[in-house]
Amino acid sequence: MTTSAGIALTLALASAALAPTATAAHATPAAPAAPALTWAACGDRALGQECATLTVPLDYADPHGRQVGLAVSRIRSADPAARRGVLFVVPGGPGGSGVQRLTSKGPALVRELGGAYDLVAFDPRGVGGSMKADCGLAAEDRHLVTLRSWPAADGSIDENVIRSRRVAEACARNGGAELRSLTTANQVRDMDRLRAALGEEKLSAWGVSYGTYVTAQYAQKFPRRTDRVVLDSSADPNPRTVAQGWLRGMARGAEDRFPDFAAWAAHPDRAEAGLRLAPTAEEVRPLVVELAARLDREPKPTTTPGVPLTGTLLRQALQSALYSDSAFEGFAQLVRQASTPGETPVLPPMLAGPMPDPDATVTVGVICNDVKWRGSVRSYERAVAADRAAHPLTAGMPYNITPCSFWKGGPVEKPTRLTADGPSNILMIQSLRDPATPHSEGLKMRAALGAKARLVSVDHGGHGMYLGNGNACGDRTVTRFLLTGERPATDVNC
């Protein structure tokens, strides 16, 4: 893809405007104290959930400059005598809403933890009720299956290269300082600003998925401000690769997890609902792989006008369904509809249309701002071809090129390496069969943290273990740690 001289000049100016700012470590003035939070009822009224707005600097290197708002929420302890502090609920993503996660998980947390904590969360920059950034992306570039860079049906990545350049250029033109503020480092700083606004000397935290990386970074930067830390479904924190490595892990994760779906879909109990896909679990995998290949050749019309079911859409639906056993039924229905002549498939809502621009922007922005993505177009072509041969369930997507390969201005600041330095107050919990953060990748987080962590490996499938896909043993171990501080003496299996 070539770029005209006029557009090239515009992009050069945009790159200069978006050049990395100084980090907070180099800022001489201290950030102004966070103003008092003004709370109002919201969310789960039965639990007394409240919401407020936290003011933070757009750029911590200019702490007295422009300020922006972050949506925050809490469920206060109903038992002041039992209260021991605050527990931050740190969402995944990038792009997950802390406020929504607190609303959904609040009842379970209150049941498990009683009044031990005020439960606290916030929407990171770019998310939900917080400050937004917009790249001005075309609708066709905001679908999940284009943001995820699935290769063409024949394995070509030509269109992915064109789209990745187009997205990077749009973000450079339109994103501005808001886009460049979307970083893990700023989310860590925002967490500490919220801690201070709450008047707490320390915080405890439960981070899930990408939230484990945020939370571990917080513990690295502010080790004496952490109390009890839970990292739920972690990936490799290697500062050279970060999200590029996380994406590649999905290839292994799908292979680890698919047998759970295959066993479910072959079980005789599924026959009555018409969802038994094959007589044996061993037959489910080739059925799904061959169906995806057939849809690559002949997409099938769906109930969503203009959006046929392709092999790519089917693979993405599978990848999403592997996150939780509760999603197996929906994917099995899609497979049955796609396989049955005369049936019209119904797409999951997340595949039926484009994301809103701010949602797509934060999904791309954080991972591209955090670290330089490595590789030439040719190296991506080779990696995609190898992954398609080795892992047909993901068909090259985890190794494909993304807008980060063409990102203007590079990383905002140098990524932080996690180490074993600091208090030994971290409990990790990890599924043995996680489609997004496979156990083998979680072990790399465990190695990085060394003596300051313990790992609970859960013999279950899915993504997000505590009070979600896990088991009673895993839940009990995390709850005991949050209530008493007691951890297993060594890494354990549940």
PyMOL commands that set and color helices and strands:
alter all, ss='L'
color gray80, all
select helices_A, chain A and resi 5-17+24-26+45-47+98-113+139-141+144-147+158-174+176-180+184-197+210-221+223-225+243-266+268-270+281-297+311-321+325-339+349-352+357-370+377-390+397-399+403-406+439-452+465-469+472-484
alter helices_A, ss='H'
color red, helices_A
select strands_A, chain A and resi 40-41+50-57+67-75+85-90+117-122+203-208+226-232+426-433+453-461+492-493
alter strands_A, ss='S'
color yellow, strands_A
deselect
rebuild
show_as cartoon
